[in-house]
Amino acid sequence: MVSKKIDQNLDAGLWVETRHGNVASAFYSLGDYEDGEYILNWHDGHMPAYRTERFGTAEELEVAMRKIEPDLRRWKTRID
């Protein structure tokens, strides 16, 4: 089961600054898939993403997000 933080905020998008000074962003997108996909991007500042991972479920995305920053309270919404 996906955490409440992700369930309530993924449509708005979440981001966190990594230990290396980059930014990781997570969001849900309909994209080219009928059921949509969960996306995790890495950015160098405000530059376009230099790395992208796609996931089929929010649970898989959450596992990847926790590898970047285990404390989900540090992930902010894009509108913060």
N, C-alpha and C positions, 0 to 999 in steps of 0.2 A: 504494500500500500504506500502510495506517495505521501510525503509530508504535507501538512496544511499550508506551509509557506509556499511551496511549489504549486500546489493545487490552486491556491487563490491568486497567485501572481504571475503565472507563466504566460498568460495571454498578454500582459503588459510588458513582459520581458524582465529578466533579472541579470545583474552584472556584479562583478567583484574584481578588485585589483589583485593580481597575483603577487606572490612573493618576489617575482622577478621584475615587477614593475609593468607587466602587461595587463590587459583587461580581458577577462573571460565573460562572455555573454551567453545566456540561455533563453530560449523562447520556443514557442509552438508556431508552426507555419503549415498552412494547407499545401503550399508548394505545388508540386506536380502529382501529388499522391491523393487518392480519394479520401483516405483516412487521415491525412496530414502526417507530419513528422516533428520530432523534437530535435532541436538543433543546439549545438554548443560551438561557439566561435571564439577564436583568440585574436585579439587586436593589439597592435602597438600604438597606444594612445588612441587618437581619433581616426587612425588610418583604417582602410578596409581590412576585413579579416584575412589573416595569412594562413589560418588553419580552421577547418570545419569538420565536425563529426556529427553524424545523424543517427538518431535512435528511434526505434519503433514504439517505445513506451516511455511514459513519464518516469517509471521506476528505474529504467536503464539510464535515463538522463540524470536522475538524482544521484545514482551511484557515481557517475562521472563527475558531477558537480562536487560531491563530497571529497573526491580525490584532490580536487583543486583547493577547496576551502571547506573543511569538515563542518564548521559552524555556519549553518544556513542563515543565522541572524546577520551575518556579515554581507550576504548577498542582498543587493539593493534593487528596487524596481527602477525602471528607466525613467520614471517620473519623479523619483526622489530628488 
